Amino acid sequence: MDWIYIRVIKQRMNALFLWQNLYIPKRLIVLGLCALASVISYSDRSNMAVAIVYMAEEFGWSSTAQGLVLSSFFIGYLTTQVFGGAFADRFGGKLVLGAAAFGWTTFTLFTPSAAKLGLGYLLSCRILLGIAEGACLPSIHSLIASWAPQEERSRIVAVIQGSGSNIGIILALPVSTWLGSGPWGWQSIFWAFGAIGLVWSLFWQIYGGSNPSTYQGISKEELNLILKNDHSVRNRSDYISLPTNEEVMDRSSEDAVDVTEDNEIAQNNNTEENYNSLAAVKSSNPPHIPWRLILSRREVWALLVTYFCVTWTYFVFLTWLPTYYLDRFGVDIKHLGYFAVLPYIVQGISSLFVGALVDYIIYSLKVRIIIVRRIAQIISSCGYAIFLLLAEYAAKTPLQGIILISIGTGLGSFILGGLYVSQLDIAPRYSGVIFGLGNFLGIIPSILGVSLVGWILDATGRNWNIIWNSVAASYFIVILRSGRGLIT
C-alpha cells in the first residue's frame, strides 16, 4: 500500500509542475538527488565542528573529550564503508542510500537529547550516525556507475562529491553558528538539519532509482546515451576492467565473455538489438562480488594506499579547522563559522571547473586517462601540503591564513579528477565496493588522527605545528606515489 501512495503522490507532483509535458533527463533527477544527499550528509557530519564549541562551554569538556566526540563519528563511519558499497552494487543504490539517509537523519535529531544524558550517550549517538553515513558515498558511486555516461563522469563526481560535499560544509558552518548563537541554542542546529534530511528522504522514495533501464519514464534516447557511451569507452586501450561474475563463476569456460567487452554487442550493427542487450547488461546487479580477484589487482591496491593517506588528513582538516582559527588567530566565536567557510566556497567553485577541465582533456584532447589522473592527483596533494604549511608558518593575520588555506583547498579539488574517479575507470561494476574499501582504509587512521589532535593540543599547550607537519607529510607520500603511477 505504501508504494501505491508514493505513486499517487508522484503523479500529482508531476501534474503540479507540468512535468508530463516537459522531459527532464532522468539521470539529472537521480544524480541531482544524490548531490543533495551529499550536501545533507556533509552538513550533518560537519555541523558538530561548530556545535562542539558551544557544547564544550556548556558541559565543561576538555580538548581530549572534544576529540573523542569528533572522532566517535568515524568509528561508526568505518564499519559500513565496504558493506555499503557491496550492498549497493549487489542490491541497488536506491535501497542502500535511502536507508542510510533515514538512519543518519534520525540520529542527527537525537543528538541534543543524547548530549544532555551524558558524554557516553552522545558518543554512542555519534557512532550510530557514522554507521548510517558510512553507506552514503559508496552507494552514490555505485549509482554514478549505473547512471552517468562515461564522458560525463568526472564532472558528475566533481558536482556530487566535490561541490556537493563543500556546499554541505558551506551551509553547515555559518548556519550552525547562526543557530547556535540564537534563542534556541545549539540544539536547534541538529533539529534544523535533521528536518531537511526527512524531506529529502521523501523525495528519494518517489524519484530515486537504481537502474536506468527500469526507471519509469526514461526515454530510449537517454538510456541509449548512458549505455552506449559506457560500452564504447571500455574498448579503449587504457581502460582496465576487472573480471566479471560470469568469469568468476565459470572458470571451466575458456570463452567466458566480459560484459565490458561484449563481442556480440560490439559486432552487432542493429541499433535495436544493441539497445536491448546493453540495457540487459546494465540493469543486472552483480549476484556475487569477486573479492579475491578485486584484491589481487595492483591497480586497486594503488588506489587503496592513496585513500589511506588522504582521507584522514581531510577529516582532521574538516573537524578541527574552526578550533584552529580560534587558537591560532583568535577569531571571535560568533564569527567562527563564517570565517571558516571560505576554503570550502573556493573548493566548491573550483570543483566545477576541475570536472569539466579533466573531461575536456581526456575526451577532446585525447590525453590518456591514466596520465590525466596522475597529474590531477599530484596538483591536489601539492596544493594541500604546501599551502597548509605556509598558513601555519608564514601567516601573521587571520586574513593571510584564510587566503593561503583557501588556495590550498582550491587546488585540492583536483583530487576529483584523480583519485575519486579512478575506481570508475578501472572497475565500474564494482566501483561502490572499491570506493568503500578505500574509505575504510582511510577512516582507520582518521579515528586515531582526529582524537589524537585533541590529545596533542592538551599535551603541547595548543601547538599546531606537529599536526600540520604530519598532514603535509602524508600528502608528500601521495605525491611520490602519484609520480610513480597512481593506478598502474
BELNOR-V736794 format. One line per field, one symbol per residue. burial: + if it has 9 or more other C-alpha atoms within 8 Angstrom, else -. A space follows every 10 residues. Layout:
# BELNOR-V736794
burial=???
This chain:
# BELNOR-V736794
burial=-----++-++ ---++---+- -----++-++ ++++++++++ ++++-+++++ ++-+++---- +-++++++++ ++++++++++ ++++++++++ ++++++++++ ++++++++++ ++-++---+- ++++++++++ ++++++++++ ++++++++++ -+++++++++ ++++++++++ +++++++-++ +---++++++ +-++++++-+ +-++++++++ +++-+--+-- -+++++++++ +-+++---+- ---+++++-- ------++-- ++--+----- --+++-++++ -++-++--++ --+++--+++ ++++++++++ +++-++-+++ ++-++++-+- +---++++-+ ++++++++++ ++-+++-+++ +++---+--+ -+++++++++ ++++++++++ ++--+--+-+ ++++++++++ ++++++++++ ++++++++++ ++++++++++ ++++++++++ ++++++++-- -+-+---++- +++++++++- +++--++-
